[in-house]
Amino acid sequence: MGGAVWAEFNSAAGRLKRCAVAEVRGEALEWREPVWRPVQYRGKRSIATWWRLADVPRHAGCANLGVWRAAQELDFDPSVATFASWPVRLGSPDNGCVAVPDFFARLRSGEGCLVVCLSDAQQVQGGTWQERMRLLQTAAGQTGWQLRVVSGAHPVVEANRRRLSRYRHARWADERTTRILHEVFARPLPFAEGIASSGLPRLEAVGRAHHLIWTQELVIDWERLFAPVDSLVVSARSVAA
């Protein structure tokens, strides 16, 4: 695949544009409208749904539940600033191969990242998947974007993220409570014990502590099922010291 990959995307004004992918390098695709959406029909086996981003007033579309879990993983990843679903269609001038990545992410470093979700490990056996991966790799090479293939996390990690994701929004953040909880968990303590000893109203403290765990300011063992009674929690500031 030696030719220049072409790209279709919506401009800031909502107009569909097509050009060489290298010319899209400076576009803020993470804020653009989708160029594709999954087709819904009676009897469809996969469920299309939405993921509400943590601190941005918009949703990312997910073609199936595997992609929904990948969106959750991106929102949890501290290296990801924001992302959008299906904002670019890429095509090869050589063989006609076309691919729409599940997400385009903007990393906190400023780099762009094409994100593809592998919901079924058997997909990698197909020639179509291999052609699309070659296309995406070529596009990444011509733009300087990263390419990330998400294939699912440890099942307990996914379960913990799913449970704590309801506390991901910034409305759970509070400067005074954060300071107190960092002091309480300066050494590892069971979650429930730390909350009880904080002197804070319990319901408020629980929600705000869950938010700090989601943002990874409070540290847990993500590969062990989170249980408030006996799961150990420690401040990330203590770990880093």
SULTA-V72465 format. One record per pair of residues at least 24 apart in sequence whose C-alpha atoms are under 10 Angstrom apart, sorted by the first residue. I is the first residue (numbers start at 0). J is the second residue. If there is no record, write none. Layout:
I:J / I:J
This chain:
0:91 / 0:92 / 0:93 / 0:94 / 0:130 / 0:133 / 0:134 / 0:136 / 0:137 / 1:91 / 1:92 / 1:93 / 1:134 / 1:137 / 2:91 / 2:92 / 2:93 / 2:137 / 3:90 / 3:91 / 3:92 / 3:93 / 3:137 / 3:138 / 3:141 / 4:89 / 4:90 / 4:91 / 4:92 / 4:93 / 4:96 / 4:97 / 4:134 / 4:135 / 4:137 / 4:138 / 4:139 / 4:141 / 4:142 / 5:88 / 5:89 / 5:90 / 5:91 / 5:92 / 5:97 / 5:138 / 6:87 / 6:88 / 6:89 / 6:90 / 6:91 / 6:97 / 6:98 / 6:99 / 6:138 / 7:34 / 7:86 / 7:87 / 7:88 / 7:89 / 7:90 / 7:99 / 8:32 / 8:33 / 8:34 / 8:35 / 8:85 / 8:86 / 8:87 / 8:88 / 8:89 / 9:33 / 9:34 / 9:86 / 9:87 / 10:86 / 16:87 / 17:87 / 17:88 / 17:89 / 18:89 / 19:89 / 19:90 / 19:138 / 19:141 / 19:142 / 20:87 / 20:88 / 20:89 / 20:90 / 20:137 / 20:138 / 20:139 / 20:141 / 20:142 / 21:138 / 21:139 / 21:140 / 21:141 / 21:142 / 21:143 / 22:141 / 22:142 / 23:87 / 23:142 / 24:110 / 24:111 / 24:139 / 24:141 / 24:142 / 24:143 / 24:144 / 25:111 / 25:142 / 26:111 / 27:86 / 27:103 / 27:104 / 27:105 / 27:111 / 28:82 / 28:83 / 28:84 / 28:85 / 28:86 / 28:87 / 28:102 / 28:103 / 28:104 / 28:105 / 28:111 / 29:80 / 29:81 / 29:82 / 29:83 / 29:84 / 29:85 / 29:86 / 29:87 / 29:102 / 29:103 / 29:104 / 29:105 / 29:111 / 29:112 / 30:57 / 30:81 / 30:82 / 30:83 / 30:84 / 30:86 / 30:103 / 30:104 / 30:105 / 31:82 / 31:83 / 31:84 / 31:85 / 31:86 / 31:87 / 31:103 / 32:83 / 32:84 / 32:85 / 32:86 / 32:87 / 33:59 / 33:60 / 33:83 / 33:84 / 33:85 / 33:86 / 33:87 / 33:88 / 33:99 / 33:102 / 34:84 / 34:85 / 34:86 / 34:87 / 34:88 / 34:99 / 35:84 / 35:85 / 35:86 / 35:87 / 35:88 / 35:99 / 35:100 / 35:101 / 36:60 / 36:61 / 36:62 / 36:84 / 36:85 / 36:86 / 36:99 / 37:61 / 37:62 / 37:63 / 37:85 / 38:62 / 49:84 / 50:74 / 50:84 / 51:168 / 52:81 / 52:82 / 52:83 / 52:167 / 52:168 / 53:81 / 53:164 / 53:165 / 53:166 / 53:167 / 53:168 / 53:169 / 53:170 / 54:80 / 54:81 / 54:167 / 54:168 / 54:169 / 54:170 / 55:81 / 55:82 / 55:168 / 55:169 / 57:83 / 58:82 / 58:83 / 58:84 / 59:83 / 59:84 / 59:85 / 59:101 / 59:102 / 60:84 / 60:85 / 60:101 / 60:102 / 61:85 / 61:101 / 61:102 / 62:101 / 62:116 / 63:116 / 63:118 / 64:118 / 65:116 / 65:117 / 65:118 / 65:119 / 65:149 / 65:150 / 65:151 / 66:101 / 66:102 / 66:115 / 66:116 / 66:117 / 66:118 / 66:149 / 66:150 / 66:151 / 67:116 / 68:116 / 68:118 / 68:149 / 68:150 / 68:151 / 68:152 / 68:157 / 68:160 / 68:161 / 69:101 / 69:102 / 69:114 / 69:115 / 69:116 / 69:117 / 69:118 / 69:148 / 69:149 / 69:150 / 69:151 / 69:152 / 69:157 / 70:101 / 70:102 / 70:114 / 70:116 / 70:149 / 71:157 / 71:160 / 71:161 / 71:164 / 72:149 / 72:151 / 72:152 / 72:156 / 72:157 / 72:160 / 72:161 / 72:164 / 73:102 / 73:104 / 73:114 / 73:149 / 74:164 / 74:167 / 74:213 / 74:214 / 75:160 / 75:164 / 75:167 / 75:213 / 75:214 / 75:215 / 76:106 / 76:213 / 76:214 / 76:215 / 77:106 / 77:107 / 77:214 / 77:215 / 78:104 / 78:105 / 78:106 / 78:107 / 78:108 / 78:109 / 79:104 / 79:105 / 79:106 / 79:107 / 79:108 / 79:109 / 79:110 / 79:111 / 79:112 / 80:104 / 80:105 / 80:106 / 80:107 / 80:108 / 80:109 / 80:110 / 81:105 / 81:106 / 81:107 / 82:106 / 82:111 / 82:112 / 82:113 / 82:114 / 83:114 / 84:114 / 85:113 / 85:114 / 87:113 / 89:131 / 89:134 / 89:135 / 89:138 / 90:131 / 90:134 / 90:135 / 90:138 / 91:130 / 91:131 / 91:133 / 91:134 / 91:135 / 91:137 / 91:138 / 94:130 / 94:134 / 96:127 / 96:130 / 96:131 / 96:133 / 96:134 / 97:127 / 97:130 / 97:131 / 97:134 / 97:135 / 98:127 / 98:128 / 98:130 / 98:131 / 98:132 / 98:134 / 98:135 / 99:131 / 99:135 / 100:131 / 100:135 / 100:146 / 100:147 / 100:148 / 101:148 / 102:147 / 103:144 / 103:145 / 103:146 / 103:147 / 104:144 / 104:145 / 104:146 / 104:147 / 105:144 / 105:145 / 106:145 / 110:143 / 110:144 / 110:145 / 111:139 / 111:142 / 111:143 / 111:144 / 111:145 / 111:146 / 112:139 / 112:143 / 112:144 / 112:145 / 112:146 / 112:147 / 113:138 / 113:139 / 113:144 / 113:145 / 113:146 / 113:147 / 113:148 / 114:145 / 114:146 / 114:147 / 114:148 / 114:149 / 115:146 / 115:147 / 115:148 / 115:149 / 115:150 / 116:147 / 116:148 / 116:149 / 116:150 / 116:151 / 117:148 / 117:149 / 117:150 / 117:151 / 118:149 / 118:150 / 118:151 / 119:150 / 119:151 / 120:150 / 153:221 / 153:222 / 154:222 / 154:223 / 154:224 / 155:221 / 155:222 / 155:223 / 155:224 / 155:225 / 156:220 / 156:221 / 156:222 / 156:223 / 156:224 / 156:225 / 157:221 / 157:222 / 157:224 / 158:221 / 158:222 / 158:223 / 158:224 / 158:225 / 159:213 / 159:220 / 159:221 / 159:222 / 159:223 / 159:224 / 159:225 / 159:226 / 160:212 / 160:213 / 160:221 / 160:225 / 162:209 / 162:213 / 162:225 / 163:206 / 163:209 / 163:210 / 163:211 / 163:212 / 163:213 / 163:214 / 163:225 / 164:209 / 164:210 / 164:212 / 164:213 / 164:214 / 165:206 / 165:209 / 165:210 / 165:213 / 166:205 / 166:206 / 166:207 / 166:208 / 166:209 / 166:210 / 166:211 / 166:212 / 166:213 / 166:214 / 167:206 / 167:207 / 167:209 / 167:210 / 167:211 / 167:212 / 167:213 / 167:214 / 168:210 / 168:213 / 168:214 / 169:207 / 169:210 / 169:214 / 170:207 / 170:210 / 171:203 / 171:204 / 171:206 / 171:207 / 171:208 / 171:209 / 171:210 / 171:211 / 172:206 / 172:207 / 172:208 / 172:209 / 172:210 / 172:211 / 172:214 / 173:204 / 173:207 / 173:210 / 173:211 / 176:203 / 176:204 / 176:207 / 176:208 / 177:204 / 177:207 / 177:208 / 177:210 / 177:211 / 177:216 / 177:217 / 179:204 / 180:204 / 180:207 / 180:208 / 180:211 / 180:216 / 180:217 / 180:233 / 180:234 / 181:208 / 181:211 / 181:216 / 181:217 / 181:233 / 181:234 / 181:235 / 181:236 / 181:237 / 182:233 / 182:234 / 182:236 / 182:237 / 183:232 / 183:233 / 183:234 / 184:217 / 184:218 / 184:231 / 184:232 / 184:233 / 184:234 / 184:235 / 184:236 / 184:237 / 185:217 / 185:232 / 185:233 / 185:234 / 185:235 / 185:236 / 185:237 / 185:238 / 186:231 / 186:232 / 186:233 / 186:234 / 186:237 / 186:238 / 187:218 / 187:219 / 187:230 / 187:231 / 187:232 / 187:233 / 187:234 / 187:237 / 187:238 / 188:229 / 188:230 / 188:231 / 188:232 / 188:233 / 188:234 / 189:219 / 189:226 / 189:227 / 189:228 / 189:229 / 189:230 / 189:231 / 189:232 / 189:233 / 190:219 / 190:225 / 190:226 / 190:227 / 190:228 / 190:229 / 190:230 / 190:231 / 190:232 / 190:233 / 191:226 / 191:227 / 191:228 / 191:229 / 191:230 / 191:231 / 191:232 / 192:227 / 192:228 / 192:229 / 192:230 / 192:231 / 192:232 / 193:227 / 193:228 / 193:231 / 193:232 / 193:233 / 194:227 / 208:232 / 211:235
